[in-house]
């Protein structure tokens, strides 16, 4: 929504040459669309039916586990998880779609020279009878808003998923959505401005609406990068996990976590990924500020920023499968056992693991494969040795039970 403000300015400027508008800012339809999405979400939760096939976005393939008691339990568990994910998605999709429809009808009224009551009648009629182009652009806006849009990176992820024996789906359980998130990180950066210009160069390739939106994203993201740089200056942003043991231990004592921003209200570090692509753009700004302060060279800072931002991105939760797999291959002596243990232990549902952590007062050592299973089971977890910091003190559980169970920022 924020990107529509600079995008509208770009669109108005282009309209001086083209003689038409294609974009304007506004939130009309947002709340009505959210209500519609909530209703459709609840229907999906109850029945599993969804007209937009949400399962495609979630890489969901229905599997029939069988008719036995254990099989039915597994079936109910799996279907419930995906139905909840799909339900959560619907309000955001339909709010973006209806907001786009209203915004397009307003633009059409402007182009038709309608004003006042006449414009409102024109808009109401067009909402009931949208053009094919309106439906197309509304679908693009809605899919982009919930990261359902197809990308080249998503196709690459799909190729990895096809690796034999189900190995690919263990490494990359979700392909389309993370890839769409990754592309939005690119779009909300100065690179996105260049990308938009290149995509719209050539005969019959220029799309005024998509061009304006692309430039708007790049401008908005550049402003976010500046904020990231300022947070870095003030020591309120962390980047990738340090490689040196000394600095790692210092982070432990200070309660820092990788790729996080400092919340001055709760005085805790919170993961940037809860901010969506904007969080990673903050990190890019932080990297540039750090590298520029050290080298004084913008060119060198940009080069190192790309490398650092890539490292931070691989530490995001939805890419840990890929990065862990690469670590296991490149350094098997050090990483293979850890990756194998974590992957096998992940068969214990995360909610069970969260309960185990929430009911424990200590952070626990889990180096062996069997210990990783123990660490995820309530009651059994407490039999493991507690972690100790560099001062020899036992580490208390990070976060209170409510934060562990329900806080998506994971302090």
PyMOL commands that set and color helices and strands:
alter all, ss='L'
color gray80, all
select helices_A, chain A and resi 3-18+30-47+54-57+69-111+116-128+132-145+152-161+164-171+176-187+190-199+208-233+245-254+272-275+277-295+298-314+317-330+332-345+350-358+369-374+381-383+401-406
alter helices_A, ss='H'
color red, helices_A
select strands_A, chain A and resi 260-263+268-271
alter strands_A, ss='S'
color yellow, strands_A
deselect
rebuild
show_as cartoon
